[in-house]
Amino acid sequence: MWQRRPVGMWAMSVAVCVALLACAAAAAEPADQAGAVAGHHDFTILEADGKYCAKDEATGSIQFTGTDARAVIAGAISAISRAGGGVLRFAPGHYQVMPTNVGGCARGINVGGVSDLTVVLHPRATLEMVPNPALPYRKWGNELFTFTKCSRIRIVGNMARLLGFWDHSLGGDSEATAIVFNECKNVNLEGVQFEKWQQAVRMDGCIQGKVEACIANLEGSGLDLRVPGNNKMTQFILVVTCTSVRVLGNQMVNTSDDSIEVEHSNGVELAGNYIVKNSNDPSFGANCIIVDAQGDKRTCKNVTIHDNYLVPAPMNDNAAIRIIAAVSGSTVENVTIHDNTIDQEGYTGGPGNAANIASAIGIKINGFCTKTDNAVVRNIDIHDNLIRNVINNGVIIVGIQRGTGTKNFVSDVNIHDNQFLDLATVIPAGNTFPISAVAIFSESSSTGTLEVSRIRIAGNVIRNSIPKGINGFGYQAVGPGITFADGCAFTVESNTWLSPSGSFIKDASGSNVLLQHSMIRGNRGYNPVGYISPDPSVGASPCTYTNKDGVPEAVQVSGGAVRAITKDGQTLVPYPLLVDLDPGESITIEYTAAPTIKRWGH
């Protein structure tokens, strides 16, 4: 068997490369084998003591050799491209790639215009990007693999490692991405371990892509991932302006920014991912998954998020899932969130930042407009999720309007058949916001308004086994506040309320605004039925009575001296009168002596 010699004794030769190939073949597993295709050109990259070569699978010849792994790999890929496609295998070994200057970006393996390329990594292969002393990497983007305008690219990792050199202490002064796809079609990445990168994967302007069964910041990899500044990855994947992308079954721990971010894309599926944020560094955290439209007039639509396990960090206004339309005229629409588990019981990172400890949220829906045009979030379906042990609201609809006079719109949100269990495991002293399973809120920094319409909350189970005063449905508007597009902006029906404390409906506005714009019916454990006390006061004639109680009610008008009672411009008879009013409906009473009004909820 071939024995590795000391570096000083090494001499690169064809015979040695052939021996290396024999060792690689003997160690290879069936999953690493990709059959040759007629008309394609296949290579195996080999390494020993920092020397590299590429073996031509068809001829058995060595075509590329040297100490520069980047040049050897690039040479093999060029040959594959000229042949119209092929397989590039990496045998067991440690491949150090030093980047070069490509248009002001430090790129390692730069691939343009290639089709039908499959890259297969042996489980014991490690590709590492090392700094180029000649490049100011602290100010440059650093990329290990860059694919531009390529098609039918597949990378099979077999749990091989891609190592970077990025250090969190560099902060915003550096960027480092392991694999970048620019304007590519039909790309697939599977089974890769990423370590010491700012970002694992970026897809920009791609059509049809899949990232599956990859791992970022693997626990037990030698890094204490709960220690601030210890090379935590900032982000696992960023998907920008893409169509038909799937991110499936990946694991990521302690990414310090949004773990998965989807910006103004169409047709994205995020499923079966495991995202845990165990950092107790208050500067880290962010969202597990964010779907946003950040550019002017941009749209993000048709996104499905399902069957993920998510543990948000308990600090800095983080959410497990965040939907946000930001900047002028942006729209996020047609987002389905179902069958996810959001559970902070999996958090083991310590107490976090005490000042922000109550800011971890299950699902957050934002209207966030910063200029004069309006931002829109609509057609959001949230169902069959398990949200438990988070220390703030289960689902929150919040407006943050920073442009004076702006108005954001959130409409057609269906929150149904979810389980909200044991929320608000920690409530800091002085908290005034009504923490709830579902909440609507306008921030004090807002200078515009949030308009909401057609919000349905139905069939959910809300259970708190601890007396924390958690509410079912909460409302608070500060600043310019919240407006309602129609008389019944909310429908709250057929929910199950199981809590020893708190209120099923909690309106912190002080003026019963929420109930004025809600239809509340058939909720188990909350039954505003029967006589409603006290009787409302009767104002000067003509007096208008409006149902502000949030439930359908029978209203009786009797006594006094009544001239006429009208509803929707039509006179009601006979008198005394019993009339049914839905929330928001009203009657007008003309009288010479004030009558009595009594109400029964039903």
ABEGO torsion letter per residue (X at the ends): XBBBBBAAABBBBAAAAAAAAAAAAAABBAAABBBBBBGBBBBBBBBBGGBBBBBBAAAGBBABBEABAAAAAAAAAAAAAAAGEEBBBBBBEBBBBBBBBBGGBBBBBBBBGBBGBBBBBBAABBBBBBBBAABBAAABBBBABBBBGBBGBBBBAGGBBBBBABBAAAEAABBBBABBBBGBBGBBBBGBBBBGBABABBBBGBBEBBBBGBBBGBBGAGBBAABBGBGBBABABBBBGBBGBBBBGBBBBGBABBABBBBGBBGBBBBGBBBBBABABAABGEBABBBBBABBGBBBBGBBBBGBBBBBBBBGGBBABBBBBBEBGBBBBGBBBBGBBBBAAABAAEAEBAAAAAABBABBBBBBBABABBBBBBGBBBBGBBBBGBABBABBBBBBBABBGBBBBBBGBBBBGBBBBGBGABBBBGBABBBBABBBBBBAABABBBBBBGBBBBGBBBBBABBAGBBABBBBBBEAEBBBABABABBBBGBBBBBABEBABBBAAGAGAAAAABBBBGBBGBBBBEBBOBBBBBBBOBBBBBBAAGBBBBBBBBEEBBABBBBGGBBBOBOBBBBBBBBGBBBBBBBABBBBBBBBBX
